[in-house]
Structure formats: C-alpha cells, structure tokens
Amino acid sequence: MPTVFFSYSHADEDLRDQLEKQLAMLKRQGVIETWHDRRIGAGQELAQVIDDHINTDDIILLLVSQDFISSDYCYNIEMKRALERHEAGKAIVIPVILRACEWTYAPFGKLMAAPTDGKPVTQWPDRDEAFLRVARAVRDAAGRLSGSEAPAVEPPPLQAAVAAGDVTPSRPGPRSSNLRLSKTFTQRDKDQFKANTFEYIARYFENSLAELAARNDGCEGVFRRVDANRFFATIYQYGTRMAQATVFMGGGMFGNGINYVQGETSESNSLNESLTVDADDQMLFLTGMGMSSFGQERDQKLTQEGAAELLWGLLISPLQ
C-alpha cells in the first residue's frame, strides 16, 4: 500500500488536518497510508525519523505556501530530497498549493500541481471541493504506483524489525494519524470573522472595479464607501449604468449577515443574497442563502475569497 508523506510548514497545520480528513476514504479503502511529523513519539530522533520517511514513502505532498517556501528545512531539505526521488522514479511528488505565493519559479514549479490549475486552496469558493481535487490527484498517483510491477511481498519494516528483535527508538511504532482535536469558536470569533470578511469584500470590489475599467475600453467602475458597514458599486459602459449594487453588514431584519442588494440604497429591509458565518470542528466559513442560485450554492463552505467572488459575480453578470 503506498504511503503518503506530508511535507509542510507548521503554520499550515490546520490546512493539513483538513486535507487529511479529505483523504479518509482512501485510507478506509486501503488505497494509501499517511504520515506526517506529528506522529513522531517522545524520545524519537526527529530528523532521523523524518529522513526515514522522506527516503522511503511513495507519494510526497509538498503543501506549498509562503511559510513552506521560507522554511529552510521544508525547502532545502525535504523538497530537495523529494525531487531527487521523483526524478529517479522512486516516488511521486505532488505540489499542493495551499495559499497564494510565488511558487511557479521553484524547482517543483515544473510539476503538475493540485488543486486544478494550481489555484490555491484558500482561494476556492468551496474549500472542501479544493481538497477533493487534491484527494483525486492522490488516488490517481496511488493507482499509477499499484499498476507498476509489484515487488516481492515482504513484511513492513517495523514487523521485520520486531521479528529480528531489532526495534530501535528511532523507528516509529504503529499509530493512528487521526490525532486532530475538535475546535470551538466563540461568538466573538464569529463576529470578528464577519467584520474581517466585510472589509475583504470591500477591498475585493474596489480592486476588481479598477481592474475591470483598466482592461475594457469604455468601461468605468465606481466604488463608494458609505460607512463601516456599507458600500456601493457601479459599472458604467460608455456612460450608461449597466450594473449597480449595495453590500451592507447587519441592519434591520438581516442583522446577522453580509447582504447584497441590487441598486443603490441606504435601506436594510431587502436583499438578493446574504452570507452568514458558520463553523465546523476545524474552521470558520461563510454560507450563502442561495437566493441568487435557487438554493444550489446553499451548502458550500465559502472562504473570504469565495464569498467575495460570489457577490462580485452577481454584480458583473448583466455584462456577461
């Protein structure tokens, strides 16, 4: 059974946990096993155990972010050794782009990255969908390995060592990789996330309107911030107003969400879409009411990027 090694920065541990959860079906089916450095036990030599895995595991996932690239250990040791084994045909390396960073010029930039087109996981509207794409890439890699000529059956390294009476402290014993703990989020956490998301959406609209005008002749985008909880966005084409929207937070009967309404209004008693903050056992996210898509997008777990893109799509759709 192929073993999957996670090479990652500890700054991305939450994202690694979410990815491992998405790989659960592959593990239940016996398609893969997974390993990362949080499975190293007390008294074991950290560098030696990691070296053992980076030199023997079949599939190596490079969990790429700015923290990964800036980590000397991840970049100069783990990545270098992973690529050596990949080029020698002894392992399959898959770059998994977690967060936006300058990765295409790295040595692994020539490899096909996951998720699709190397779009960072945190920029997908639905993060579960992004990790599903990664899981499918891992399943495909495992299938290619299983399709190759199988070596003679031999006991796993640990079993062989036990049989020989030669178990050293540097060899990890069998243990579950399901070690993540459930997280809880306070109402303060959720309120802060909502406020931060509103600011993100405002910047997203302002920048998108400016870029839209720069790329299209005769097009003008106007962003107007009303106050801390409301802004207007308008698109003109050759002087004709083609699209206009108000995005506001709280107010009236919709006090819990970030709301979108067509047209320019200072009222808070109507909307065309609304985003609310929710949480699972690992992260905060946003969900839409699905009013603009007849409920089709209601169950998506949206990142800030995904939420902003959903609302931007409503504004720009009349011009497309």
C-alpha positions in Angstrom: 0.0 0.0 0.0 1.5 3.4 -1.0 2.4 5.7 1.9 1.8 9.4 1.6 4.3 11.9 3.3 3.2 15.4 4.1 5.9 18.0 3.8 4.6 21.2 5.3 5.2 24.2 7.5 3.6 24.0 10.9 2.0 27.4 10.1 -0.3 25.4 7.8 -1.2 22.6 10.2 -4.9 23.4 10.2 -5.0 23.1 6.4 -3.0 19.8 6.6 -5.6 18.5 9.0 -8.4 19.4 6.6 -6.6 17.7 3.7 -6.0 14.5 5.8 -9.7 14.4 6.6 -10.5 14.5 2.9 -8.1 11.6 2.4 -10.1 9.5 4.9 -11.9 7.5 2.2 -8.7 6.5 0.5 -7.4 5.2 3.9 -10.6 3.3 4.7 -10.4 1.6 1.3 -6.7 0.6 1.9 -5.6 2.7 -1.1 -3.0 4.7 1.0 -1.5 5.2 4.4 -0.5 8.7 5.5 2.4 10.0 7.7 3.5 13.4 9.0 5.8 14.6 11.7 3.1 14.9 14.4 3.2 11.1 14.6 6.8 11.1 16.0 6.8 9.9 19.5 8.6 11.1 22.6 12.2 10.0 22.7 12.5 9.5 18.9 15.1 11.4 16.9 13.1 14.0 14.9 15.4 14.4 11.9 16.2 10.7 11.6 12.5 9.6 11.6 11.6 12.3 9.0 14.6 11.2 6.9 13.4 7.6 7.1 10.0 8.6 5.6 11.2 11.1 3.1 13.5 8.4 1.7 11.0 5.6 1.6 7.4 6.9 1.3 5.8 6.5 -2.1 3.9 9.8 -2.6 5.2 13.1 -1.2 2.8 16.0 -0.9 4.5 19.4 -0.8 2.0 21.6 1.0 3.0 24.9 -0.5 2.6 28.4 1.0 4.8 31.3 1.7 5.7 29.7 5.0 6.7 26.5 3.2 8.9 28.4 0.8 10.5 30.5 3.6 11.2 27.4 5.7 14.8 26.3 5.2 14.0 22.8 6.4 11.0 22.3 4.1 12.6 24.0 1.1 16.2 23.0 1.2 16.0 19.5 2.8 12.6 17.9 2.4 11.8 19.4 -1.0 15.2 18.8 -2.4 15.2 15.1 -1.4 11.6 14.6 -2.6 12.5 15.9 -6.1 15.6 13.8 -6.2 13.5 10.7 -5.6 10.8 11.9 -8.0 13.3 12.4 -10.8 14.8 8.9 -10.1 11.3 7.4 -10.4 11.3 6.2 -6.8 8.4 8.5 -5.6 5.7 10.7 -6.9 5.8 14.3 -5.8 2.6 16.4 -5.9 2.8 20.1 -5.1 -0.4 21.1 -3.3 -0.8 24.9 -3.4 -2.4 25.9 -0.1 -2.0 29.6 -0.1 -1.1 32.2 -2.7 2.7 32.6 -3.1 5.4 32.8 -5.8 5.7 29.0 -6.4 5.9 28.7 -10.2 9.6 29.6 -10.2 10.5 27.0 -7.5 12.2 23.7 -8.6 8.8 21.9 -8.3 7.1 24.5 -10.5 7.5 22.2 -13.5 5.3 19.6 -11.9 1.5 19.4 -12.3 0.1 21.0 -9.1 -3.1 20.4 -7.2 -5.8 21.6 -6.9 -6.8 22.1 -10.5 -4.5 24.6 -12.3 -2.6 25.2 -9.1 -5.3 27.6 -7.8 -4.5 28.0 -4.1 -6.9 26.0 -1.8 -7.7 29.1 0.2 -9.0 30.9 -2.9 -11.6 28.2 -3.9 -15.2 29.2 -3.2 -15.7 25.8 -1.5 -12.6 24.6 0.3 -14.0 21.0 0.5 -14.1 21.0 -3.3 -10.4 22.1 -3.4 -9.3 19.3 -1.1 -11.4 16.8 -3.0 -9.4 17.7 -6.2 -6.2 17.0 -4.2 -7.6 13.7 -2.9 -8.4 12.6 -6.5 -4.8 13.5 -7.5 -3.5 11.3 -4.7 -5.8 8.5 -5.7 -4.6 8.7 -9.3 -0.9 8.7 -8.1 -1.6 5.6 -5.9 -3.3 3.9 -8.9 -0.2 4.5 -11.0 2.0 3.0 -8.4 -0.2 0.0 -7.9 -0.2 -0.5 -11.7 3.6 -0.9 -11.8 5.4 -4.1 -11.3 4.9 -5.1 -7.6 8.0 -6.1 -5.6 8.1 -9.4 -3.8 5.9 -9.5 -0.7 7.9 -8.8 2.4 6.8 -7.7 5.9 6.6 -4.0 6.6 9.8 -2.5 8.0 8.6 -2.4 11.6 7.3 -6.0 11.6 10.6 -7.2 10.1 12.5 -5.3 12.8 10.3 -6.9 15.5 10.8 -10.4 14.1 14.6 -9.8 14.1 14.5 -8.4 17.7 15.9 -5.1 16.4 13.5 -2.3 17.3 15.3 1.0 17.9 13.8 4.1 19.4 14.2 5.9 16.1 11.7 3.8 14.3 8.1 4.9 14.7 5.6 2.4 16.0 2.1 1.9 14.5 -0.2 4.7 15.5 -3.3 6.5 14.1 -2.8 9.7 12.1 -6.3 10.8 13.3 -5.0 13.0 16.1 -6.7 16.3 15.4 -8.9 17.7 18.1 -12.2 19.4 17.6 -12.1 23.2 17.8 -14.6 25.6 19.2 -15.3 29.2 18.1 -16.8 31.8 20.3 -19.4 34.4 19.2 -16.6 36.9 19.4 -14.6 34.8 16.9 -17.5 34.7 14.5 -18.3 38.4 14.8 -14.7 39.3 14.1 -14.6 36.9 11.2 -17.7 38.6 9.7 -16.2 42.1 10.1 -12.9 41.0 8.6 -14.8 39.4 5.7 -16.8 42.5 5.0 -13.5 44.5 4.8 -12.1 41.9 2.5 -15.1 42.0 0.2 -15.0 45.8 0.1 -11.3 45.7 -1.0 -12.1 42.9 -3.5 -14.8 45.0 -5.1 -12.8 48.2 -5.2 -9.8 46.5 -6.8 -12.0 44.5 -9.2 -13.8 47.6 -10.4 -10.5 49.3 -11.1 -9.1 46.4 -13.0 -12.3 46.0 -14.9 -12.0 49.5 -16.2 -8.3 49.1 -17.0 -9.0 46.0 -19.1 -12.1 47.1 -21.0 -12.4 50.3 -23.2 -15.5 52.4 -22.4 -15.9 50.7 -19.0 -15.9 52.6 -15.7 -16.2 51.1 -12.3 -17.1 53.3 -9.3 -16.7 52.2 -5.7 -18.1 54.4 -3.0 -17.7 53.6 0.7 -20.7 54.9 2.7 -19.6 53.9 6.2 -18.0 51.0 8.1 -21.0 48.7 7.2 -22.0 49.7 3.7 -20.6 50.4 0.2 -21.9 51.0 -3.3 -20.5 49.5 -6.5 -21.5 50.7 -10.0 -20.4 49.7 -13.5 -20.8 52.0 -16.4 -20.3 51.2 -20.1 -19.8 54.1 -22.4 -21.6 56.3 -19.8 -24.6 54.0 -19.4 -25.1 52.5 -16.0 -25.1 48.7 -16.6 -25.0 47.3 -13.1 -25.2 48.6 -9.5 -25.3 47.1 -6.1 -25.2 47.8 -2.4 -23.3 45.5 0.0 -24.1 46.0 3.7 -23.4 44.3 7.0 -26.2 44.0 9.6 -29.1 46.3 10.0 -32.8 45.8 10.0 -34.1 42.2 9.9 -30.8 40.9 8.4 -28.6 41.7 11.3 -26.5 38.5 11.3 -25.2 38.6 7.7 -23.3 40.3 4.9 -26.0 41.2 2.5 -26.2 42.1 -1.2 -29.0 44.0 -2.9 -29.2 45.3 -6.5 -29.2 49.0 -6.9 -28.1 51.8 -4.6 -29.9 52.0 -1.3 -29.4 53.2 2.3 -32.2 50.9 3.4 -31.6 47.5 5.0 -35.0 45.8 4.5 -34.4 43.8 1.3 -31.7 41.7 -0.3 -30.9 39.5 -3.2 -28.3 37.4 -1.4 -27.0 37.0 2.2 -23.9 35.4 3.7 -23.7 34.2 7.2 -20.8 33.0 9.4 -20.8 29.3 10.4 -18.2 26.9 11.7 -17.4 23.2 11.8 -15.0 21.4 14.1 -12.0 22.9 12.3 -12.6 26.3 10.8 -14.9 29.3 10.3 -16.5 29.8 6.9 -19.4 31.5 5.2 -22.6 30.1 3.7 -24.9 31.8 1.3 -28.7 31.6 1.4 -28.6 30.5 -2.3 -31.3 33.1 -3.3 -29.3 34.0 -6.4 -28.8 30.4 -7.5 -32.2 29.0 -6.4 -30.5 27.2 -3.4 -27.8 25.4 -5.4 -25.0 27.1 -3.5 -26.5 27.0 -0.1 -24.3 24.2 1.3 -21.0 25.5 0.1 -18.4 26.4 2.8 -17.1 29.6 1.4 -13.7 31.2 2.2 -13.5 35.0 2.2 -12.3 34.8 -1.4 -15.2 32.6 -2.3 -17.7 34.9 -0.7 -16.3 37.9 -2.4 -16.4 36.2 -5.8 -19.9 35.0 -5.3 -21.2 38.6 -4.7 -18.9 40.0 -7.5 -20.4 37.5 -9.9 -23.9 38.9 -9.1 -22.8 42.4 -10.0 -20.9 41.7 -13.2 -23.4 39.1 -14.6 -25.5 41.6 -16.6 -22.4 42.5 -18.6 -21.6 38.8 -19.4 
